[in-house]
């Protein structure tokens, strides 16, 4: 397979478009305060230049603006309500890596569904670089999503996550390791997570056959490749604590 260098997307321009999207939703945090209409027009110009110049594609993306506003409002509120260390909604927007990764992902996911997969990956990898949270743009994530801390989280392409889910640092929602991975393109390889699920730090849930039911709690460092029924708590046995006493000489 040869590189098609003439068709490489302009990474800098794509990230300028994402910055323009920040202006649409949170102008007071990232830019000088200006009207939403002006922000949208600027974002449309950048979209046409660096993402896709097809008019239908442009209109399709910007038709999602009201829905994205709903998603972001719910993500911010959930993060604030879930974290006693958080003092304000403004703190979530300005400084929480989990929300930053989710913001980038929701934009990348729309672009991914439009078939612009390289552009979507550029956006998701920028979020990965900024936050240490690796979410493939193909992953489907529901409303009221909360990532706490977030460093080391990996969420694979065919993952589906329901509403009101909480995920902590070091969690992997991945695929089982198989040879000749290109033959699995388009195959469901990553888990399905239900609604109101909490997954604590270091847990790994692998494979497309793993379905986690609603209201499940997955404990830290749990390793799963199978389904879990709803209203279940999954933990690993507590290790035995051995206390060694020093003898006096």
Secondary structure as UniProt FT lines:
FT   HELIX           5..7
FT   HELIX           11..30
FT   HELIX           36..46
FT   HELIX           47..51
FT   HELIX           55..62
FT   TURN            63..64
FT   HELIX           65..82
FT   TURN            84..85
FT   HELIX           89..95
FT   HELIX           97..113
FT   TURN            114..115
FT   HELIX           117..131
FT   STRAND          134..135
FT   TURN            137..138
FT   STRAND          140..141
FT   STRAND          146..148
FT   TURN            151..152
FT   STRAND          154..155
FT   TURN            157..158
FT   STRAND          160..161
FT   STRAND          166..168
FT   TURN            169..170
FT   STRAND          172..174
FT   HELIX           181..184
FT   TURN            185..186
FT   STRAND          192..193
FT   STRAND          198..199
FT   TURN            201..202
FT   STRAND          204..206
FT   TURN            208..209
FT   STRAND          211..212
FT   TURN            214..215
FT   STRAND          217..218
FT   TURN            220..221
FT   STRAND          223..224
FT   STRAND          233..234
//
